[in-house]
């Protein structure tokens, strides 16, 4: 199976739908912040040094590190 | 239509003095509502057993009742991570009825109801009578978001729903009216958690007689984090978990997912959200500049520069006034009260001690006004965003930026500000390195020492050389903080993963009232928390400096007086009183101790007099200047810095005839003061925040070693 694309691989302005959150100790935190499977997420911009990133999810801006974004599988 | 509060049953059994907890996501406008409800009737205390500030206040409700309002820290769910968040669960679940709030008011941002309702439904299921506030109704109206409050109220289980716009006070009367009446939510929970782990939850409910299944479930989830559960019970719960195979993390995910599913169902019927991107694009346009590769950092450093200038430029006048008032008052006591130990304790110990605390209030107030402004406007989260990668390289976190900046005023509020860092390792390292930032207490020391050895010349006619050296000292502290953090990152090991998952709120105009309240609260906390310790230490130091072993002091004084009687030397007679003061200090316990440590500090170029100053600086670093004044007999007008500097410059070593404060010594001292942990209050606050002596001891040892070695190097290099 091909590797699933993750949130950190999007480019500024791109949109995607969340497929799944990979299991980890941060899964619950990501869910709490509204990163739910089936939700549309759009990529805002990266921080000047490339990390963290800013995304838009259910009407608000969320910033997270690339490590955390790579837990979010998208289609 | 909102919840028809008028139709609520009036119950005669309502407590006349109810306690109401405010809960909500960060950025939901909770503190604005708290300020709106309580006004100036606020006080900050402590939750028993933890150091998180407990903000409470009183409010008047219709029908001549009053209520106590508790402002709980912002959180996204009942699964706590940071020290702040743990308090929420602890307060809401307290088993003693009278320690639990009577009502929980959950503040939700109307524009992001789905996420906000997650916390709401969890709290509602704890069976505390709950009220839902839909805040930011103005933005929602602009966006075209409409909510059927009545239907929402029914679907959530007979929960009063109040629509508010806290920024202009809209909906406040309605909220107060709801709060003055009896609140009876539907008994069934929003989400039945029993099926998640039926036997296990039922067992815990039975064992501890808790109110409902959700509470039992939370006991299972959070036993280790709840203060009211003792070790024996924790052990029992752990056993129960193991025997039933209770998978805490998996169940958290399951619970959260199911809640969201139900919330989505409810919202489908009750809310309509048009696809409006207006608000977002406005904030994003600003972000394009403020998080720009070049401008982003330039603007951030410009803001830092402004804060820096303000702390030192604007605060100097009020600080001088405070200094003057306390010096005058001290003098007045000496002149007007009968001579004696008590008067001298009052005039030389207590009053200057309090003055030493109050003098920092202007700087702390200005600093926190700026920090509050940056937080209120939404800019602070952008700073975290900009700095995270750099800070992470040295073992810190984007969120460490605020404590580090605060450390420029005072390490005490700075260390308290680390509570928002959710990863323990990041937070610990931030606490450990923050005292290396040059706080305002070091400034007087820097000023005196720099003036002593650096000429006040101008480079290119504009840049002051002394100013450059001063800036260098601040940079030195900052670099030392980063370097130490990096080393600690390699040493401190934890299993916990460091992360940054942070909401970036839309930019908004700061509310001046909130800024004012923050400044008031922080200044008060500083005066009363740090003040207690500084006060105590200054009394101890006064005793050490005023009394000595045996009658050494009396003898030395008598000797000087006898000498004076037979002398015609006018200059000597004129300075007799200050000579006596110097000899008193020399023969006091502090003086003896200074001499005792002389062998240790001689390699740094210091004599025993500087040794005394190092010791007295433990109360507060700026005591250095006062001690120098006493030691070098500047006498009455020791507030005049130029007198001290002149006197120190002419001081010579009696054995070698060498100038005592030659550049090598002054630079060595500068570095020593930059790095040394000479602050009892900081040690005390680190003890409180890390809950033990381990970290404050390690911190004091490493900072002292760093100071000693660096000062040694500097002295050897320059001499």
Contacts between the chains, C-beta under 8 A, distances in Angstrom:
chain1	res1	chain2	res2	distance
A	24	B	497	7.9
A	25	B	249	7.3
A	25	B	497	5.9
A	26	B	497	7.0
A	26	B	499	5.8
A	26	B	501	7.2
A	27	B	249	7.8
A	27	B	253	5.7
A	28	B	77	7.9
A	28	B	79	6.2
A	28	B	249	6.9
A	28	B	252	4.7
A	28	B	253	5.6
A	28	B	256	6.2
A	29	B	81	7.2
A	29	B	499	7.3
A	29	B	501	5.6
A	30	B	501	6.7
A	31	B	253	6.5
A	31	B	256	4.8
A	31	B	257	6.7
A	31	B	260	7.4
A	32	B	76	4.7
A	32	B	77	4.7
A	32	B	79	7.4
A	32	B	115	7.6
A	32	B	118	6.4
A	32	B	256	6.4
A	33	B	76	6.5
A	33	B	115	7.0
A	33	B	501	5.8
A	33	B	503	7.3
A	34	B	112	7.6
A	34	B	114	6.5
A	34	B	115	4.4
A	36	B	257	7.7
A	36	B	260	5.7
A	44	B	284	6.4
A	44	B	287	7.6
A	45	B	284	8.0
A	45	B	287	7.0
A	45	B	288	7.6
A	45	B	291	6.8
A	47	B	291	6.5
A	47	B	385	5.3
A	47	B	386	6.1
A	47	B	388	6.8
A	47	B	389	6.5
A	48	B	291	6.7
A	48	B	292	7.0
A	48	B	293	4.2
A	48	B	296	5.8
A	48	B	297	7.1
A	48	B	386	6.6
A	49	B	389	4.2
A	49	B	390	6.9
A	50	B	389	7.1
A	51	B	388	7.2
A	51	B	389	5.0
A	52	B	385	6.2
A	52	B	388	5.4
A	52	B	389	7.4
A	52	B	398	7.6
A	52	B	500	5.9
A	54	B	287	7.5
A	54	B	291	7.9
A	54	B	385	6.9
A	54	B	504	6.2
A	56	B	280	6.7
A	58	B	112	6.4
A	58	B	114	5.8
A	58	B	115	6.6
A	59	B	111	6.0
A	59	B	112	5.5
A	59	B	273	7.4
A	59	B	280	7.7
A	60	B	111	7.7
A	60	B	112	5.3
A	60	B	115	7.8
A	60	B	503	6.4
A	60	B	504	7.9
A	60	B	505	7.7
A	60	B	506	7.8
A	61	B	280	7.5
A	61	B	283	7.1
A	61	B	284	7.8
A	61	B	503	7.2
A	61	B	504	4.1
A	61	B	505	7.8
A	61	B	506	7.5
A	62	B	501	7.1
A	62	B	502	7.2
A	62	B	503	6.0
A	62	B	504	6.8
A	63	B	381	7.2
A	63	B	384	7.8
A	63	B	385	5.1
A	63	B	500	7.1
A	63	B	501	7.8
A	63	B	502	5.2
A	63	B	503	7.9
A	63	B	504	5.3
A	64	B	499	7.9
A	64	B	500	6.5
A	64	B	501	4.8
A	64	B	502	7.4
A	65	B	388	7.1
A	65	B	499	6.6
A	65	B	500	5.1
A	65	B	501	7.9
A	67	B	499	7.3
A	68	B	499	5.7
A	68	B	500	7.4
A	68	B	501	5.8
